[in-house]
Amino acid sequence: MGFSFTLLGSGSTGNTTLVSDGTAHILVDIGLSGRETARRLREYGLGPENISAVVVSHEHGDHCRGVGPFVKNLDIPVFMTEGALASSGMKLDPRKHRPISAGERFDVCGFDFTSFSVPHDAVDPLGFVIEKDGARIATVGTNDGLLLCSLTDEAEPLRKTNRMMKSLAFSRDGRRLALSSNASTVFQYDANSLAPVSEPIDLSPNVISSLAYSPDNQFIAIGDRNSNIHLWRLEPAQPVTTLVGHQGPISDLDFSLDGQKLASASEDSHVYLWDLKDGKATRSGVLPGELPLVWRWGSSSG
């Protein structure tokens, strides 16, 4: 089983990320106010009472200003370093604090977190590698752009771009990554050097919400918050088709192993399976609840 990774807020106004497997719901940073965090959670069918734990990357207000108010009436743990807690001035019940440090591996409600130091002007700034059931992702709590990390036990920072990340996807061969940083534009980079590899794809005025590469790296699927899925050919960059059918923002995308089908999940609680030969949804299903679902095709998938 996979897990979802949803940005509730990003940037100087407040950074908050929801990590969930459908049972445990973890917030990484709460830079939004407690009230605004609760409002955004409701958009995904959740409330403060559904949150299982909070993990904090560092003490800057845009990453932790809402932690104290949000957990005040909740009996949940807050994982953060001693230095970050002291520097933040946060009013936190000591019984809720779970001290962590760089280079530590710890369990958060069934998720394996590995913390590592990142370059930032804070006391003990941390990034996290998050793992569950074979799925793995790295998150870095700074405002300095995308930091590419080696997902080894040491989680060593490798490269950095100066673009803030909204959505991100690696190609199947791991050589290319795509990210959306200004809501409507997709940028592509060499995954080893983070050097740009093509012209940006501009989908203005659509707001991008998810990305996926085809297995042969010849196409990219781009989901937007207007419920559309845009299929683009990469070399040369040109639109192929737009898939229309969902009634809510696209939350996740994945190609079949042969590249002939595309699965999509939306905040409308439906999963569609698209036949890319004719652009039609061959079947759809209803998700239990409104939380976006992350899944991946198995080795036997068509």
C-alpha positions as CSV (number, residue, x, y, z in Angstrom):
1,M,0.0,0.0,0.0
2,G,1.3,3.5,-0.9
3,F,0.8,6.8,0.8
4,S,-0.3,10.2,-0.2
5,F,1.8,13.4,0.1
6,T,-0.2,16.6,-0.1
7,L,1.0,20.2,0.1
8,L,-1.6,22.1,2.2
9,G,0.5,25.2,2.1
10,S,3.9,26.3,0.6
11,G,6.0,29.5,0.7
12,S,6.5,32.4,3.1
13,T,2.8,32.5,4.1
14,G,3.0,29.0,5.6
15,N,4.3,25.5,4.9
16,T,2.2,22.5,5.8
17,T,2.3,19.0,4.3
18,L,-0.1,16.1,4.9
19,V,1.3,12.6,4.8
20,S,-1.2,9.8,5.0
21,D,-1.8,6.1,4.3
22,G,-5.6,6.5,4.8
23,T,-5.4,5.5,8.5
24,A,-2.6,7.6,10.0
25,H,-2.5,11.2,9.0
26,I,0.7,13.2,9.8
27,L,1.4,16.9,9.4
28,V,5.0,17.8,8.5
29,D,5.3,21.4,9.7
30,I,2.3,23.7,10.4
31,G,3.3,27.1,9.1
32,L,-0.3,28.1,8.5
33,S,-2.5,29.2,11.4
34,G,-4.2,26.5,13.3
35,R,-7.6,27.7,12.0
36,E,-6.4,27.8,8.3
37,T,-4.8,24.4,8.7
38,A,-8.1,23.0,9.9
39,R,-9.9,24.6,7.0
40,R,-7.6,23.1,4.4
41,L,-7.8,19.7,6.0
42,R,-11.6,19.8,5.6
43,E,-11.1,20.2,1.9
44,Y,-9.7,16.6,2.0
45,G,-12.4,15.2,4.3
46,L,-10.3,15.5,7.4
47,G,-10.4,17.5,10.6
48,P,-7.9,18.2,13.4
49,E,-9.2,15.2,15.3
50,N,-8.0,12.9,12.5
51,I,-4.4,14.0,12.7
52,S,-2.1,11.4,14.3
53,A,1.1,13.4,14.8
54,V,3.1,16.5,13.9
55,V,6.7,16.5,12.7
56,V,8.5,19.9,12.6
57,S,11.6,20.6,10.4
58,H,12.7,23.8,12.1
59,E,11.7,26.8,14.2
60,H,10.9,29.5,11.6
61,G,7.4,30.8,11.8
62,D,6.4,29.8,8.3
63,H,7.0,26.2,9.3
64,C,5.8,26.1,13.0
65,R,3.6,29.1,13.9
66,G,0.5,27.0,13.9
67,V,1.8,24.0,15.8
68,G,1.0,25.2,19.4
69,P,-2.6,26.4,18.6
70,F,-3.3,23.3,16.5
71,V,-2.3,20.7,19.0
72,K,-3.5,22.6,22.1
73,N,-6.6,20.5,22.5
74,L,-5.3,17.3,20.8
75,D,-3.6,14.4,22.5
76,I,-1.0,13.8,19.8
77,P,2.9,13.9,19.7
78,V,5.0,16.7,18.2
79,F,8.4,15.6,16.9
80,M,11.0,18.3,16.8
81,T,14.5,19.1,18.0
82,E,15.2,20.5,21.5
83,G,16.9,23.5,19.8
84,A,14.0,24.2,17.5
85,L,11.5,24.1,20.3
86,A,13.5,26.4,22.5
87,S,14.1,28.9,19.7
88,S,10.5,28.9,18.5
89,G,9.1,30.2,21.8
90,M,6.3,27.7,21.2
91,K,3.8,27.0,24.0
92,L,3.8,23.2,24.0
93,D,2.7,20.8,26.7
94,P,6.0,19.0,27.5
95,R,4.2,15.7,27.5
96,K,3.5,16.1,23.8
97,H,7.1,16.8,22.8
98,R,9.1,14.0,21.2
99,P,12.8,15.2,20.9
100,I,14.5,14.2,17.7
101,S,18.0,15.0,16.1
102,A,19.7,14.8,12.8
103,G,20.7,11.3,11.7
104,E,18.0,9.6,13.7
105,R,15.5,7.0,12.5
106,F,12.2,7.0,14.3
107,D,8.7,5.7,14.0
108,V,5.7,8.0,13.5
109,C,2.4,6.1,13.5
110,G,3.8,3.3,11.4
111,F,5.9,5.5,9.1
112,D,9.7,5.3,9.2
113,F,11.2,8.8,9.4
114,T,14.9,9.4,8.9
115,S,16.1,12.9,9.7
116,F,19.1,14.6,8.2
117,S,20.7,18.1,8.4
118,V,20.1,20.6,5.6
119,P,21.7,24.0,5.0
120,H,19.4,26.7,6.3
121,D,19.6,29.7,8.7
122,A,18.0,27.9,11.6
123,V,19.1,26.2,14.8
124,D,18.7,22.6,13.8
125,P,17.1,22.5,10.4
126,L,16.1,19.0,9.3
127,G,14.9,17.2,6.2
128,F,13.1,13.9,6.4
129,V,13.1,10.6,4.4
130,I,9.7,9.1,4.9
131,E,9.2,5.4,4.2
132,K,6.3,2.9,4.4
133,D,5.6,-0.4,2.7
134,G,8.5,0.1,0.2
135,A,7.4,3.6,-0.8
136,R,9.9,6.4,0.0
137,I,10.0,10.2,-0.4
138,A,12.2,13.0,0.9
139,T,11.0,16.3,2.2
140,V,13.1,19.3,3.0
141,G,11.7,22.1,5.2
142,T,13.4,25.2,3.8
143,N,12.3,28.1,1.6
144,D,15.4,27.9,-0.5
145,G,14.1,25.7,-3.3
146,L,14.3,22.0,-4.2
147,L,17.0,20.0,-2.5
148,L,17.8,16.7,-4.2
149,C,18.9,14.1,-1.7
150,S,20.4,10.7,-1.9
151,L,18.0,8.2,-0.4
152,T,20.7,6.2,1.4
153,D,20.8,5.7,5.1
154,E,22.8,8.9,5.3
155,A,20.2,10.9,3.2
156,E,23.0,13.1,1.9
157,P,22.0,16.3,0.2
158,L,23.2,16.3,-3.4
159,R,21.9,19.2,-5.6
160,K,19.7,22.2,-5.2
161,T,17.5,24.4,-7.4
162,N,16.3,27.8,-6.4
163,R,12.7,27.0,-7.4
164,M,10.0,26.3,-4.9
165,M,8.2,23.0,-5.5
166,K,4.5,22.6,-5.9
167,S,4.4,19.3,-7.7
168,L,7.2,16.9,-8.6
169,A,7.8,13.7,-10.6
170,F,10.8,11.6,-11.5
171,S,11.0,9.8,-14.8
172,R,10.9,6.0,-14.6
173,D,14.7,5.7,-15.3
174,G,15.5,8.3,-12.7
175,R,17.4,10.5,-15.1
176,R,14.9,13.4,-15.3
177,L,12.6,15.2,-12.9
178,A,9.7,17.6,-13.6
179,L,8.5,20.2,-11.1
180,S,5.9,22.9,-11.0
181,S,7.0,25.9,-9.0
182,N,4.8,28.8,-10.0
183,A,1.4,27.1,-10.3
184,S,1.1,27.0,-14.1
185,T,4.5,26.0,-15.5
186,V,6.3,22.7,-15.6
187,F,10.2,22.8,-15.5
188,Q,12.3,19.8,-16.3
189,Y,15.8,19.0,-15.0
190,D,18.5,16.5,-15.4
191,A,18.2,14.5,-12.1
192,N,21.9,14.2,-11.6
193,S,23.0,17.8,-12.2
194,L,19.7,19.7,-11.9
195,A,20.5,21.4,-15.1
196,P,17.4,22.4,-17.2
197,V,16.8,19.9,-20.1
198,S,14.0,21.5,-22.1
199,E,11.8,24.6,-22.4
200,P,9.2,25.0,-19.7
201,I,5.6,23.9,-20.4
202,D,3.2,26.7,-19.7
203,L,-0.4,25.8,-19.0
204,S,-1.7,29.2,-17.9
205,P,-4.2,29.9,-16.5
206,N,-4.5,26.3,-15.2
207,V,-3.1,25.5,-11.7
208,I,-1.0,22.4,-11.8
209,S,-1.6,19.7,-9.1
210,S,0.1,16.5,-10.2
211,L,2.7,15.2,-12.7
212,A,3.7,11.8,-14.1
213,Y,6.1,10.6,-16.8
214,S,5.3,7.8,-19.2
215,P,7.5,4.7,-18.9
216,D,9.4,5.5,-22.2
217,N,9.9,9.2,-21.1
218,Q,8.3,10.4,-24.3
219,F,5.2,11.9,-22.6
220,I,4.2,13.7,-19.5
221,A,0.7,13.8,-17.9
222,I,-0.1,17.0,-16.1
223,G,-3.2,17.2,-13.8
224,D,-4.7,20.6,-12.9
225,R,-7.0,21.9,-10.2
226,N,-9.7,22.5,-12.8
227,S,-10.2,18.7,-13.0
228,N,-8.4,18.3,-16.4
229,I,-5.4,16.1,-17.4
230,H,-3.1,17.4,-20.1
231,L,-1.0,14.9,-22.0
232,W,2.1,16.4,-23.7
233,R,4.8,14.9,-25.9
234,L,8.2,15.9,-24.7
235,E,10.5,15.9,-27.8
236,P,9.5,18.3,-29.2
237,A,7.2,19.7,-26.5
238,Q,3.7,19.8,-27.8
239,P,0.2,19.1,-26.4
240,V,-1.4,15.7,-27.5
241,T,-4.8,15.7,-25.8
242,T,-6.7,16.8,-22.7
243,L,-8.6,14.2,-20.7
244,V,-11.9,15.5,-19.2
245,G,-14.1,13.6,-16.8
246,H,-13.2,14.3,-13.2
247,Q,-15.2,16.8,-11.2
248,G,-12.4,17.9,-8.8
249,P,-8.7,18.7,-8.7
250,I,-6.4,15.9,-10.0
251,S,-4.5,14.6,-7.0
252,D,-2.4,11.8,-8.5
253,L,-1.4,10.2,-11.8
254,D,0.4,7.1,-13.0
255,F,1.0,5.4,-16.3
256,S,0.7,1.6,-16.8
257,L,4.0,-0.2,-17.4
258,D,3.3,-0.4,-21.2
259,G,2.3,3.3,-21.3
260,Q,-1.0,2.5,-22.9
261,K,-3.2,3.5,-19.9
262,L,-3.2,6.3,-17.4
263,A,-4.7,6.0,-13.9
264,S,-5.9,9.2,-12.2
265,A,-7.2,10.1,-8.8
266,S,-9.1,13.3,-7.9
267,E,-10.5,15.1,-5.0
268,D,-13.9,14.2,-6.3
269,S,-13.1,10.8,-4.7
270,H,-13.0,8.9,-8.0
271,V,-10.3,6.9,-9.8
272,Y,-10.4,6.8,-13.6
273,L,-8.5,4.4,-15.8
274,W,-7.9,6.1,-19.2
275,D,-7.2,4.3,-22.5
276,L,-4.7,6.6,-24.2
277,K,-5.5,5.3,-27.6
278,D,-8.9,6.9,-27.7
279,G,-8.8,9.2,-24.6
280,K,-11.8,7.4,-22.9
281,A,-12.0,6.3,-19.3
282,T,-12.5,2.5,-19.5
283,R,-13.7,2.3,-15.8
284,S,-13.9,4.3,-12.7
285,G,-14.1,3.6,-9.0
286,V,-15.1,5.6,-5.9
287,L,-12.5,6.1,-3.1
288,P,-13.5,5.5,0.5
289,G,-13.5,9.1,1.7
290,E,-12.2,12.2,0.1
291,L,-8.4,11.8,0.7
292,P,-6.4,11.7,-2.6
293,L,-5.0,8.2,-3.2
294,V,-1.5,7.3,-4.2
295,W,-1.0,4.0,-5.9
296,R,1.5,2.5,-8.3
297,W,1.2,-0.2,-11.0
298,G,2.5,-3.6,-10.0
299,S,4.9,-5.7,-12.1
300,S,2.0,-7.6,-13.6
301,S,0.0,-4.5,-14.6
302,G,-1.1,-4.1,-18.2
